[in-house]
């Protein structure tokens, strides 16, 4: 069987690793000239959304035979609303590196196999559809599937600035800002790469790229952030769902398959899983949509948080932080090992109900 994978990100690479285990050597087409996003960026796996997974490293190794290592754990989560803040200490997840560096998640996965990657090659489906029996699309760009008329709904659209900053940082601390004034329905966050370097990110919903400078400056001014800027990149970020993740001999994995939550925009674990499940569907002639159903249900549950954020204003953010800080509530959200994301549907609906009274 001849299989093509479009995209050498975490989903495409994971798909290739799994196909290799089934005796299939795919060809990966990658539009970049090298492996990994350039410039790279940090991402995370948060336990708040994966309560049954104590450590993503053990989960990936045990279930899929994939070995990955984080930069460091997140032991403190700080959430900052306009006039309230909340700090919670515990096992909140892990920070991972993405990009061209050797410790990036892409290079870690790629080290598991030896499969041909055709770099610097932007592939169109019509160019290869007659050459391969199966095609797995695993790109972060939705343009390919929109051209195939396989895109259904965009649930969150934002312009994002990812800034590398210098300073003195706690490597195990993640900060999140919620403020409609500079983020609209988006958010800001900070994750440390090391003690002296971090990423400060602002995602502003439903604006043009030309407006991003204004909102970024408001973010820095209102939160009194005076870090030294090293570099930054601006990204148009759309999250949503395709009509189906399998159509004839085409399979969609990772971001273009909707495997990223529209609440905070993280999807590292599910991105890897979707690539592996696509490979299993291809190798064993299985229903890929059925394999993805538990993951899709999880993202639907997280979408309730997105709808909640969209409905709140700054005063609601303050009330939300105060509510989470009540005795027992914070422990339920952060420290309860049996808490699962779909239980969280109750929480945002309750907050929205309180707001509407």
C-alpha positions in Angstrom: 0.0 0.0 0.0 1.3 3.4 -1.0 0.6 6.1 1.6 1.3 9.9 1.5 1.3 12.1 4.5 1.1 15.9 3.9 2.7 17.7 6.8 5.7 16.8 9.0 4.3 18.1 12.2 3.5 16.1 15.3 0.4 14.5 13.7 2.1 13.6 10.4 5.2 12.2 12.1 3.1 10.2 14.6 1.1 8.7 11.7 4.4 7.7 10.0 5.7 6.0 13.1 2.6 4.0 13.5 2.4 3.0 9.8 6.0 1.8 10.0 4.9 -0.5 12.8 2.4 -2.0 10.4 5.0 -2.6 7.7 4.0 0.5 5.7 6.6 3.1 4.8 4.9 6.3 3.9 6.2 9.4 2.1 5.9 12.7 4.0 5.6 15.9 2.0 6.6 19.0 4.0 6.4 22.6 2.7 9.1 23.8 5.1 12.8 23.3 4.3 13.6 21.7 7.6 11.8 19.7 10.3 9.9 21.7 12.8 8.2 25.1 12.8 10.6 28.1 12.4 10.5 30.1 14.6 9.4 27.5 17.2 7.1 28.1 20.1 6.1 26.5 23.4 2.9 24.4 23.9 1.5 22.6 26.8 -0.6 19.7 28.0 -2.9 20.7 30.8 -4.3 18.3 33.4 -7.4 20.4 33.7 -8.5 19.0 30.4 -7.0 15.5 30.7 -7.9 14.5 34.2 -7.5 10.7 33.6 -3.9 11.2 32.2 -1.5 11.7 35.1 1.5 12.2 32.9 1.3 12.5 29.1 4.7 10.9 28.7 3.6 7.6 30.4 0.3 7.7 28.6 1.9 8.0 25.1 4.5 5.4 25.9 2.1 2.9 27.3 -0.7 3.3 24.7 1.2 4.2 21.6 4.9 3.4 22.1 5.8 7.1 21.6 8.5 8.5 23.8 8.3 12.3 24.4 9.9 14.5 27.1 8.7 17.9 28.3 10.8 21.0 29.0 9.4 21.1 32.6 6.2 20.5 34.6 3.7 23.2 35.4 3.5 23.3 39.2 1.7 26.6 39.6 -1.1 28.1 37.5 -1.9 31.8 37.9 -5.1 33.2 36.3 -5.5 36.9 36.2 -8.8 38.7 35.6 -9.2 42.5 35.4 -9.5 42.9 39.2 -9.1 39.4 40.6 -6.4 36.7 40.4 -6.1 33.1 41.4 -3.0 31.0 42.1 -3.1 27.2 42.3 -0.2 24.9 43.0 -0.1 21.2 42.1 0.4 19.0 39.1 -1.1 21.1 36.3 0.6 19.7 33.3 3.7 20.0 31.2 5.4 22.5 28.8 6.8 21.2 25.6 9.0 22.8 22.9 8.0 22.9 19.3 10.3 23.9 16.4 13.6 23.1 14.9 15.6 22.5 18.1 16.6 18.9 18.9 14.5 18.8 22.1 11.4 19.8 20.2 8.5 17.4 20.1 8.8 17.0 16.4 12.5 15.9 16.6 11.7 13.6 19.5 9.0 11.8 17.5 11.1 11.7 14.3 13.9 10.0 16.2 11.7 6.9 16.4 11.8 6.1 12.7 13.6 6.5 9.4 11.1 7.6 6.8 11.6 9.7 3.7 10.5 13.3 4.1 10.3 15.5 0.9 11.0 19.0 2.2 10.3 22.3 0.6 7.4 20.9 -1.3 3.9 22.4 -1.1 1.7 19.5 -2.3 -1.7 19.8 -3.9 -4.0 16.7 -3.6 -4.6 16.6 -7.3 -0.9 16.2 -7.9 -0.6 12.9 -5.9 -4.1 11.5 -5.7 -3.5 9.0 -8.5 0.0 8.0 -7.2 -1.0 7.0 -3.7 -3.6 4.6 -2.3 -4.2 6.6 0.9 -3.5 10.3 1.7 -3.3 11.6 5.3 -3.5 15.4 5.5 -1.8 16.5 8.7 -1.2 20.2 8.2 -1.9 23.1 10.5 -3.2 25.0 7.5 -6.9 24.6 6.7 -6.5 25.8 3.1 -6.1 22.3 1.7 -9.3 20.9 3.2 -11.2 24.1 2.4 -10.2 23.7 -1.2 -11.6 20.1 -1.0 -14.8 21.5 0.5 -14.3 19.4 3.6 -14.3 22.3 6.1 -17.5 22.7 8.2 -17.3 25.3 11.0 -14.8 27.8 12.4 -15.5 28.0 16.2 -12.7 30.4 17.2 -10.7 32.8 15.0 -7.9 35.0 16.4 -4.8 36.9 15.5 -2.0 35.8 17.8 1.3 37.4 18.7 3.9 35.0 20.1 6.7 37.1 21.7 10.0 35.7 23.0 10.9 37.8 26.1 13.8 37.9 28.5 13.7 38.3 32.2 13.7 36.3 35.4 11.1 33.5 35.2 9.8 30.5 37.2 10.1 27.6 34.8 7.2 25.7 36.5 4.7 28.5 36.5 2.1 29.3 33.8 0.2 32.6 33.8 -3.1 33.3 32.0 -4.8 36.6 31.5 -8.5 37.1 30.8 -9.6 40.6 29.9 -12.0 41.7 27.2 -10.4 45.1 26.8 -7.3 43.8 25.1 -8.2 40.2 24.2 -11.9 40.3 23.4 -12.9 36.7 23.6 -9.3 35.6 23.6 -6.6 35.5 26.3 -3.0 36.0 27.1 -0.5 33.6 28.6 3.1 33.3 29.6 5.2 30.1 29.7 8.9 29.9 30.5 11.4 28.2 28.2 14.1 28.5 30.8 15.0 30.8 33.8 15.9 33.7 31.5 13.6 33.3 28.5 9.8 32.9 28.1 7.0 33.3 25.6 4.4 35.9 26.1 1.4 35.2 23.9 -1.8 37.3 23.2 -4.7 35.8 21.2 -7.3 38.4 20.2 -10.5 37.1 18.7 -12.2 38.5 15.6 -9.8 41.3 14.6 -7.7 42.1 11.5 -3.9 41.6 11.6 -3.5 45.3 11.3 -5.3 45.8 14.6 -3.1 43.4 16.6 -0.5 46.1 17.4 -3.1 48.2 19.2 -4.4 45.3 21.3 -0.8 44.1 22.1 0.1 47.6 23.4 -3.0 47.7 25.5 -2.1 44.3 26.9 1.4 45.5 28.0 0.0 48.7 29.3 -2.9 47.4 31.4 -1.0 44.5 32.9 2.2 46.6 33.3 4.3 44.1 31.5 7.9 45.5 31.0 9.8 42.5 29.7 12.6 42.9 27.2 11.3 41.8 23.8 13.7 39.5 21.8 11.5 38.6 18.8 7.9 38.0 17.9 5.8 36.4 15.3 2.1 37.1 14.3 -0.1 34.2 13.3 -3.7 34.0 12.0 -5.2 31.2 14.1 -8.5 29.5 13.1 -9.9 26.6 15.1 -12.9 24.5 13.9 -14.1 21.2 12.5 -14.2 19.5 9.1 -17.4 17.9 7.8 -15.7 14.5 8.3 -12.2 13.3 9.1 -12.3 10.6 6.4 -13.5 11.0 2.9 -12.8 8.2 0.4 -9.0 7.7 0.6 -8.3 11.0 2.4 -7.8 11.2 6.2 -7.5 14.4 8.3 -5.3 14.5 11.4 -4.1 17.1 13.8 -5.3 20.7 13.4 -7.0 20.3 10.1 -8.9 17.4 11.6 -10.2 19.6 14.4 -7.9 18.1 17.0 -7.3 21.3 18.9 -9.5 22.7 21.6 -11.1 26.1 21.0 -10.9 27.2 24.6 -7.1 27.8 25.0 -5.9 26.4 21.7 -3.8 23.5 22.9 -3.9 20.1 21.3 -0.5 18.3 21.6 -1.8 15.0 23.0 -4.8 14.7 20.7 -2.8 15.8 17.7 -0.4 12.9 18.2 -3.2 10.5 18.9 -5.1 11.5 15.8 -2.1 10.8 13.6 -1.7 7.3 15.2 -5.4 6.5 14.8 -5.3 7.6 11.2 -2.4 5.2 10.6 -4.4 2.4 12.3 -7.4 3.1 10.2 -5.3 3.1 7.0 -3.4 -0.1 7.9 -6.4 -2.1 9.2 -9.1 -0.6 6.9 -11.0 0.8 10.0 -13.6 3.5 10.3 -11.4 6.5 11.2 -14.3 8.7 12.3 -15.4 6.0 14.8 -11.8 5.8 16.2 -11.8 9.5 16.7 -15.2 9.7 18.4 -13.9 9.8 22.0 -11.5 12.6 21.1 -14.2 14.6 19.2 -16.6 14.2 22.2 -13.9 15.6 24.4 -13.5 18.7 22.2 -17.2 19.2 22.1 -17.2 19.3 25.9 -14.3 21.8 25.9 -16.3 23.9 23.4 -18.7 24.6 26.3 -15.9 26.6 28.0 -15.4 28.5 24.8 -19.1 29.4 24.7 -18.9 30.5 28.3 -16.0 32.8 27.7 -17.8 34.3 24.7 -20.8 35.1 26.9 -18.9 36.7 29.8 -17.7 40.3 30.3 -14.9 41.6 32.5 -17.1 41.8 35.6 -18.0 38.2 35.0 -14.4 37.2 34.8 -13.8 38.7 38.2 -16.8 36.8 39.6 -15.6 33.6 37.9 -12.2 33.9 39.5 -13.8 34.5 42.9 -16.1 31.5 42.4 -13.2 29.2 41.5 -11.4 30.4 44.6 -14.1 29.1 46.9 -13.1 26.2 49.2 -13.7 22.9 47.4 -14.2 24.4 43.9 -10.5 24.9 43.1 -9.7 21.4 44.4 -12.4 19.9 42.2 -11.1 21.6 39.1 -7.3 21.2 39.7 -6.7 18.4 42.1 -9.4 15.8 41.6 -7.8 12.9 39.8 -11.1 11.4 38.6 -12.4 14.7 37.1 -12.7 14.5 33.3 -13.3 17.3 30.8 -16.9 16.3 30.1 -17.8 16.8 33.7 -16.7 20.4 33.1 -19.7 21.0 30.9 -21.7 21.4 34.1 -19.4 24.2 35.3 -19.6 26.6 32.4 -23.3 26.1 32.0 -23.7 26.9 35.7 -21.7 30.1 35.4 -23.6 31.2 32.3 -26.9 30.5 34.1 -25.8 32.6 37.1 -24.9 35.4 34.7 -28.3 35.3 33.0 -30.3 35.7 36.1 
